[in-house]
Amino acid sequence: MVQEKQNEQLLEFIKDTYGSAEGLVDHLHLAIEMLFYLEADTIDKREIKAEVSALKGIIGVLQAQKV
């Protein structure tokens, strides 16, 4: 269950990194789409790293306040 502090941290992370929840949603949709087409030389490594960073950022915030 997400605690109040985790929620605040997540919202701050989203705003600082993606500008809005919609910006993060766009990145997450792209990450999912990339997984369907991930083959050698089809997607730039920088794009994949950006999507992994988005997922790791969310995971980091949610894991930081384990109860």
C-alpha positions as CSV (number, residue, x, y, z in Angstrom):
1,M,0.0,0.0,0.0
2,V,1.3,3.5,-0.9
3,Q,2.0,5.7,2.1
4,E,1.3,9.4,2.1
5,K,5.1,10.2,1.9
6,Q,5.5,7.8,-1.0
7,N,2.7,9.5,-2.8
8,E,4.2,12.9,-2.3
9,Q,7.6,11.6,-3.5
10,L,6.1,10.0,-6.5
11,L,4.2,13.1,-7.5
12,E,7.4,15.2,-7.1
13,F,9.4,12.7,-9.2
14,I,6.8,12.8,-11.9
15,K,6.6,16.6,-12.0
16,D,10.4,17.0,-11.9
17,T,11.2,14.4,-14.5
18,Y,8.2,14.3,-16.9
19,G,6.4,17.6,-16.3
20,S,3.1,15.9,-15.6
21,A,1.4,12.5,-15.1
22,E,0.5,12.5,-18.8
23,G,4.2,12.9,-19.6
24,L,5.1,9.8,-17.6
25,V,2.1,7.9,-19.1
26,D,3.5,8.6,-22.5
27,H,6.9,7.2,-21.5
28,L,5.4,4.1,-19.9
29,H,3.3,3.4,-23.0
30,L,6.4,3.8,-25.2
31,A,8.3,1.4,-22.9
32,I,5.6,-1.2,-23.3
33,E,5.4,-0.7,-27.0
34,M,9.2,-1.1,-27.3
35,L,9.1,-4.5,-25.6
36,F,6.9,-5.8,-28.4
37,Y,9.4,-4.7,-31.1
38,L,12.7,-5.2,-29.3
39,E,15.0,-6.7,-31.8
40,A,18.5,-6.0,-32.7
41,D,18.9,-2.6,-34.4
42,T,15.2,-1.7,-34.2
43,I,15.3,0.8,-31.3
44,D,18.1,3.1,-30.2
45,K,19.7,2.1,-26.9
46,R,19.3,5.7,-25.6
47,E,15.5,5.3,-26.0
48,I,15.4,2.0,-24.1
49,K,17.6,3.5,-21.3
50,A,15.2,6.4,-20.9
51,E,12.2,4.1,-20.5
52,V,14.1,1.9,-18.1
53,S,15.0,5.0,-16.1
54,A,11.3,5.9,-15.8
55,L,10.4,2.5,-14.5
56,K,13.4,2.5,-12.1
57,G,12.4,5.9,-10.8
58,I,8.9,4.8,-9.9
59,I,10.2,1.6,-8.3
60,G,12.8,3.6,-6.3
61,V,10.2,5.9,-4.8
62,L,7.9,3.0,-4.0
63,Q,10.6,0.9,-2.4
64,A,12.2,3.7,-0.4
65,Q,9.4,3.7,2.2
66,K,8.9,0.0,2.9
67,V,6.9,-0.7,6.0
